[in-house]
Amino acid sequence: MAVPPGEDRERRICDTCGFIDYANPRIVTGVVAHADGLILLCRRAIEPRKGFWTLPAGFLELGESVEEGARRESMEEARAELEIETLLGMYSIPRIGQVQIFFRARLLNDPSPGPESLEVRLFGWDEIPWKELAFPSVRWALDHYRETEGRTGFAPFGNPPGTDQLTR
């Protein structure tokens, strides 16, 4: 580890060739998918938080847009075909080195569990298992979806006020 010339922080640098290994945050992309007033959730079949409910989401792959990644993750986790409507929110979680980008999307088919989900289900707002949600950002995206339900032309959301303890 050393500080490269012109930079302000230590980086991993190869002693032989001088290659600088930039360790940067990873991007997660996902959706709040809805159909007929119901919201799609997936019960996780993998760690972390196996058995808890989440939105279809996962790490962006090289060579795909965030919209493509959200559609791919939705297909992998819930066999869900989507129409992306709009960007809903972008959440910074430096504690785990992630930027999470969520879209609002219309569900176009009947979902079923993919290999990373124990089950998938469409929930009415009052049926959502709030105490069994896998991650704080799932709650944030759901709340932001609810706030914009039926609206178009809104600015995307960021981290909710007072969530610093969850991100650092």
Buried (B, 14 or more C-beta within 10 A) or exposed (E): EEEEEEEEEEBEBEEEEEEEEEEEEEBBBBBBBBBEEBBBBBBBBEEEBEEBBBBBBBEBEEEEEBBBBBBBBBBBBBBBBBEBBEBBBBBBBEEEEBBBBBBBBEBEEEBEBBEBBBBBBBBEEEEBEEEEBBBBBBBBBBBBBEEBEEEEEEEBBEBBEEBEEBBE
